[in-house]
Amino acid sequence: MTNLETAEMRNKKYGLTMQLLALCWTFWMLPVQAAEMPYVPLTSFGDNPGALTSFYLPVSENLNVPRTGNASLIVLLHGCIQDGVELANKSGLTSLALENNFAVLVPQQSYQNNVKRCFNWFASQDTQLDSGEMLSIKNMILDTQEKLATKHVYVIGLSAGCAMASAALVNYPDLFQGGAVIAGLPILVPIILLKRYLV
């Protein structure tokens, strides 16, 4: 085999390798791009005494997953200092929603409401039935549920969002099919502790 033939074989192998790498890179990047899909602002959802904002990701049109007419809505409540949409994207929830045809609703706290951007889980006016932030979250859920025709609603809360998710499950048990409270306190624990140590 001559040097020229060897060089041509190497070039063919190199060319094929580069094409395969480019193809793999394309498929590897697709989920990342999907995870960055923009959420839609939820601007008008009724009474908003908690002065929260909200974003939602509609049910995707993934043709690989059969439509059952039982679309679900996942409500994600972020922790302190967090941006809810960023949490949804980086945790993989957005990608899961796109792959499995469920919608995501992300209520968002502001620095104007709480210096650490926490949901006010420790304030009874924000965690009681139909008041403050709790009513805002309920109205967001009902509006999004109607807008997207979702049948089942689940709530996930992380840290401060965990306590708000817990409060939502306690206040509106018929609204949710289930919930996950992650890295936080059940809603009544802070109230019991405050009463014990402040009295």
C-alpha positions as CSV (number, residue, x, y, z in Angstrom):
1,M,0.0,0.0,0.0
2,T,1.4,3.4,-1.0
3,N,1.5,6.4,1.1
4,L,-1.1,8.0,-1.1
5,E,-3.5,5.1,-0.5
6,T,-2.9,5.2,3.2
7,A,-3.6,8.9,3.3
8,E,-6.8,8.5,1.4
9,M,-8.0,5.7,3.8
10,R,-7.2,8.0,6.7
11,N,-9.1,10.8,5.2
12,K,-12.2,8.6,4.5
13,K,-12.1,7.4,8.2
14,Y,-11.6,10.9,9.4
15,G,-14.4,12.2,7.3
16,L,-16.8,9.5,8.5
17,T,-15.7,10.1,12.1
18,M,-16.3,13.8,11.8
19,Q,-19.8,13.2,10.3
20,L,-20.7,10.9,13.1
21,L,-19.5,13.3,15.7
22,A,-21.5,16.1,14.1
23,L,-24.6,13.9,14.1
24,C,-24.1,12.9,17.7
25,W,-23.5,16.5,18.7
26,T,-26.8,17.5,16.9
27,F,-28.8,14.9,18.8
28,W,-27.0,15.8,22.1
29,M,-27.8,19.5,21.6
30,L,-31.5,18.9,20.8
31,P,-32.6,18.2,24.4
32,V,-30.7,21.3,25.6
33,Q,-32.4,23.5,23.1
34,A,-35.7,22.0,24.0
35,A,-35.1,22.7,27.7
36,E,-34.6,26.3,26.8
37,M,-38.0,26.6,25.2
38,P,-39.5,29.9,26.3
39,Y,-42.3,29.8,28.8
40,V,-45.4,31.9,28.2
41,P,-46.1,34.7,30.7
42,L,-49.5,34.2,32.5
43,T,-50.6,37.8,32.7
44,S,-54.3,37.7,33.5
45,F,-55.5,35.0,35.9
46,G,-57.9,36.8,38.2
47,D,-57.4,38.1,41.7
48,N,-53.7,38.3,42.6
49,P,-53.4,39.5,46.3
50,G,-50.0,37.9,46.6
51,A,-48.6,40.0,43.8
52,L,-46.9,37.0,42.1
53,T,-46.0,36.6,38.5
54,S,-46.3,33.3,36.6
55,F,-45.1,31.5,33.5
56,Y,-46.4,28.3,31.9
57,L,-45.1,25.8,29.3
58,P,-48.0,24.5,27.2
59,V,-48.5,20.8,26.5
60,S,-46.1,19.9,23.6
61,E,-47.0,18.4,20.3
62,N,-44.7,15.4,20.7
63,L,-45.9,13.0,18.0
64,N,-44.1,10.1,19.7
65,V,-46.3,10.2,22.7
66,P,-50.0,9.3,22.2
67,R,-52.6,11.9,23.2
68,T,-55.0,10.5,25.8
69,G,-57.1,13.6,26.6
70,N,-55.9,13.4,30.2
71,A,-53.1,16.0,30.0
72,S,-51.5,16.9,33.3
73,L,-50.3,20.2,34.8
74,I,-47.3,20.2,37.1
75,V,-47.0,23.3,39.3
76,L,-43.4,24.0,40.3
77,L,-42.8,26.2,43.4
78,H,-39.2,27.4,43.6
79,G,-37.0,28.0,46.6
80,C,-35.5,31.2,47.9
81,I,-33.4,33.3,45.5
82,Q,-34.3,31.0,42.6
83,D,-35.9,31.8,39.3
84,G,-38.6,29.2,38.7
85,V,-38.2,28.9,35.0
86,E,-34.5,28.4,35.3
87,L,-35.1,25.7,38.0
88,A,-37.6,24.0,35.6
89,N,-35.0,24.0,32.8
90,K,-31.9,23.0,34.8
91,S,-33.7,20.3,36.8
92,G,-34.9,18.6,33.6
93,L,-38.6,19.2,34.3
94,T,-39.0,21.2,31.0
95,S,-37.4,18.4,29.0
96,L,-39.6,15.8,30.7
97,A,-42.7,17.9,30.0
98,L,-41.8,18.2,26.3
99,E,-41.1,14.5,26.0
100,N,-44.2,13.3,27.9
101,N,-46.8,15.9,26.9
102,F,-47.6,17.6,30.2
103,A,-47.8,21.3,31.0
104,V,-45.8,23.1,33.6
105,L,-46.9,26.2,35.6
106,V,-44.2,28.2,37.4
107,P,-45.5,30.8,39.9
108,Q,-42.7,33.3,40.6
109,Q,-41.9,35.4,43.7
110,S,-40.3,38.8,43.4
111,Y,-37.7,40.7,45.4
112,Q,-40.4,43.3,46.1
113,N,-42.5,40.8,48.0
114,N,-39.6,39.1,49.8
115,V,-36.0,40.3,50.1
116,K,-34.7,36.7,49.5
117,R,-37.4,36.0,46.8
118,C,-38.9,33.3,49.0
119,F,-42.6,32.5,49.0
120,N,-43.9,33.9,52.3
121,W,-44.6,30.5,53.7
122,F,-44.2,31.7,57.3
123,A,-46.9,34.4,57.0
124,S,-50.4,33.2,57.8
125,Q,-52.0,35.9,55.5
126,D,-50.1,34.2,52.6
127,T,-50.8,30.5,53.4
128,Q,-54.4,30.5,54.6
129,L,-57.2,29.4,52.4
130,D,-58.1,31.9,49.7
131,S,-55.7,34.6,50.9
132,G,-52.5,36.3,49.8
133,E,-50.0,34.2,47.8
134,M,-52.1,31.1,48.3
135,L,-55.1,32.6,46.5
136,S,-52.8,33.9,43.7
137,I,-51.3,30.4,43.2
138,K,-54.8,28.9,43.2
139,N,-56.1,31.4,40.6
140,M,-53.0,30.7,38.4
141,I,-53.7,27.0,38.5
142,L,-57.4,27.3,37.7
143,D,-56.7,29.7,34.8
144,T,-53.9,27.6,33.3
145,Q,-55.9,24.4,33.8
146,E,-58.8,26.0,31.8
147,K,-56.6,27.6,29.2
148,L,-54.7,24.3,28.5
149,A,-57.5,21.9,29.1
150,T,-55.5,19.9,31.6
151,K,-57.3,17.3,33.7
152,H,-54.8,16.4,36.5
153,V,-52.8,18.8,38.6
154,Y,-49.7,18.0,40.6
155,V,-47.6,20.3,42.7
156,I,-43.8,20.2,43.4
157,G,-42.2,22.5,45.9
158,L,-38.5,23.0,46.8
159,S,-37.4,24.6,50.0
160,A,-39.6,27.7,50.6
161,G,-41.7,26.4,47.7
162,C,-42.0,23.1,49.6
163,A,-43.9,24.9,52.4
164,M,-46.1,26.6,49.9
165,A,-46.8,23.3,48.1
166,S,-47.6,21.8,51.5
167,A,-50.0,24.7,52.2
168,A,-51.6,24.3,48.8
169,L,-52.2,20.6,49.4
170,V,-53.7,21.3,52.8
171,N,-55.9,24.2,51.6
172,Y,-57.0,22.7,48.3
173,P,-56.9,18.9,48.5
174,D,-59.5,18.5,45.8
175,L,-57.5,20.5,43.3
176,F,-54.5,18.2,43.3
177,Q,-54.0,14.6,42.4
178,G,-50.7,14.6,44.3
179,G,-47.7,16.6,45.4
180,A,-44.0,16.4,46.3
181,V,-42.5,18.5,49.1
182,I,-38.7,18.6,48.7
183,A,-36.1,19.9,51.2
184,G,-38.4,22.0,53.4
185,L,-40.9,21.9,56.3
186,P,-44.5,20.8,56.3
187,I,-46.7,23.9,56.6
188,L,-47.8,23.7,60.2
189,V,-44.3,23.1,61.7
190,P,-43.1,26.7,61.4
191,I,-46.4,28.0,62.9
192,I,-46.2,25.6,65.9
193,L,-42.5,26.5,66.5
194,L,-43.1,30.2,66.3
195,K,-46.0,29.9,68.8
196,R,-43.9,27.8,71.2
197,Y,-40.9,30.1,71.3
198,L,-42.6,33.5,71.0
199,V,-45.2,32.9,73.7
